[in-house]
Amino acid sequence: TIKSINNLIISIICLFILASCGRNTTYNKYLPTNDGKWHMEEVMSFDVDMQDTVSHYNILLGIRHNTSYKYQNLWLFVNSYSPDSIPLRDTVECYLSNNKGEWLGKGIGDNLSMQVLYLQKIRFPKYGNYHFEISHAMRDETLVGIENIGLEIQKIE
C-alpha cells in the first residue's frame, strides 16, 4: 500500500541521517563507471581543497557494486598528488565478500555499498589542492558489476 511505501521511505531517510551523525565529513564524492563496467584505463579523479594542516583525518575508499561482480576482492591503484605535485602511489586490496561468498557491503537487493579505510589519522602537510586518482588493478581489463567509486575524507575529532 501507499502508506507502507511512505513508511519505508521515511525509515530509509532516518537511517541515512542517523548513519551520518558523529562523522565530520570534509569531502565525499562518488563517480559512476560506464554502465556498471569499469575499464582498466578509466581513472576516477578527485580534487580536494584542504585548508587545515593541523587536524587529523581518515581517508576512505567507497565501492558501490552489484552482485554480478564475480570476485571476492578488488585491487586498486591509488595515486595522490600534494599541492606541490609530489606523487604517492599505493596499491590497496579491498575485500567485497568473505570466504563463504557472502557480500560484506550493505544495500538493498543486488546493489551493495561499502567503504574501505585507506589512510588513518593523517595530516595534510600543506594548504591547497590534493588530487587523487583511483583505477583498478585487476587482471581483467573490464570489471563487470562495479557501479561507483568514491572518496571520503573524515576529520577526526
C-alpha positions in Angstrom: 0.0 0.0 0.0 1.0 3.6 -0.4 1.2 4.1 3.4 3.6 1.2 3.7 5.8 2.6 0.9 5.8 6.0 2.6 6.8 4.5 5.9 9.6 2.6 4.2 10.9 5.8 2.5 10.8 7.7 5.8 12.6 4.8 7.6 15.4 4.8 5.0 15.8 8.6 5.2 16.0 8.4 9.0 18.7 5.6 8.7 20.8 7.8 6.4 20.5 10.7 8.8 21.5 8.6 11.8 24.3 7.0 10.0 25.8 10.3 9.1 25.7 11.6 12.7 29.0 11.6 14.6 31.1 11.8 11.5 32.7 15.1 10.4 32.9 14.5 6.7 35.1 17.1 5.0 34.8 15.6 1.5 32.6 12.9 0.0 32.2 12.2 -3.7 31.3 9.2 -5.9 31.9 8.8 -9.6 30.0 6.4 -11.8 31.6 3.8 -14.0 30.4 3.3 -17.6 27.1 1.4 -17.2 28.4 -0.8 -14.4 31.6 -1.7 -16.3 34.9 -0.3 -15.1 37.6 -0.4 -17.7 41.3 -0.6 -16.6 42.1 2.7 -18.3 39.2 4.5 -16.7 40.6 6.7 -13.9 38.4 8.2 -11.2 39.8 11.6 -10.3 39.0 13.6 -7.1 40.2 17.1 -6.2 40.1 18.1 -2.5 40.9 21.7 -1.4 42.5 21.3 2.1 42.9 24.4 4.2 43.5 22.6 7.5 47.1 21.4 8.2 46.6 20.8 12.0 43.8 18.3 12.3 43.9 14.5 11.7 41.9 12.8 9.0 40.8 9.4 7.8 40.6 8.7 4.1 38.1 6.1 2.9 37.6 4.5 -0.5 34.0 3.9 -1.4 32.8 1.0 -3.6 29.3 0.5 -4.9 28.8 -2.7 -6.7 26.2 -5.2 -7.7 26.0 -9.0 -7.2 27.2 -9.6 -10.8 30.7 -8.8 -9.7 32.5 -12.2 -9.8 35.4 -11.8 -7.5 35.9 -11.7 -3.7 38.3 -8.8 -3.8 39.1 -5.7 -5.7 42.7 -4.4 -6.2 43.0 -0.6 -6.6 45.8 1.7 -7.6 45.5 5.0 -5.7 47.7 7.9 -6.9 47.7 11.1 -4.9 49.4 14.4 -5.5 50.1 17.1 -2.9 49.7 20.8 -3.8 53.3 20.9 -4.9 52.7 17.8 -7.2 54.7 15.3 -5.1 53.2 11.9 -6.1 52.4 9.0 -3.9 51.3 5.6 -5.3 49.6 2.9 -3.3 48.1 -0.5 -4.1 45.0 -1.3 -2.0 43.2 -4.6 -1.7 39.5 -4.4 -0.8 37.6 -7.5 0.2 34.0 -7.3 -1.1 33.0 -10.8 0.2 34.1 -13.3 2.8 35.5 -16.8 2.1 31.9 -18.2 2.1 30.9 -15.8 -0.8 28.8 -13.6 1.5 28.9 -9.9 0.5 30.4 -7.6 3.1 28.7 -4.4 1.9 25.3 -3.2 2.8 22.5 -2.5 0.5 19.1 -3.3 -0.9 18.6 -6.0 -3.4 21.5 -6.6 -5.8 23.2 -3.2 -5.1 25.8 -3.0 -2.3 27.9 -0.3 -0.9 31.0 -0.4 1.4 33.9 1.8 2.5 37.4 0.7 3.0 39.8 2.6 5.3 42.7 3.8 3.1 44.7 6.1 5.3 44.1 6.6 9.1 44.8 9.5 11.3 46.9 11.5 8.8 47.6 15.2 8.5 47.7 17.2 5.2 51.1 18.9 5.4 50.3 21.8 3.0 47.4 24.1 2.2 45.9 23.7 -1.3 44.6 21.1 -3.8 45.2 17.4 -3.3 44.5 15.3 -6.3 43.5 11.6 -6.0 43.3 9.1 -8.9 41.8 5.7 -8.4 42.0 2.9 -11.0 41.5 -0.8 -10.8 44.5 -3.2 -10.7 42.7 -6.4 -11.6 43.8 -8.8 -14.3 40.5 -8.4 -16.2 40.6 -5.4 -18.5 36.9 -4.7 -17.8 35.2 -5.3 -14.4 31.5 -6.0 -14.6 29.4 -5.1 -11.6 31.4 -2.1 -10.2 28.9 0.8 -10.3 30.7 3.7 -8.5 34.0 4.5 -6.9 34.2 7.2 -4.2 36.5 9.1 -1.9 35.6 10.3 1.6 37.7 12.3 4.0 36.6 12.5 7.6 38.0 14.9 10.2 38.8 13.1 13.4 37.5 15.0 16.5 
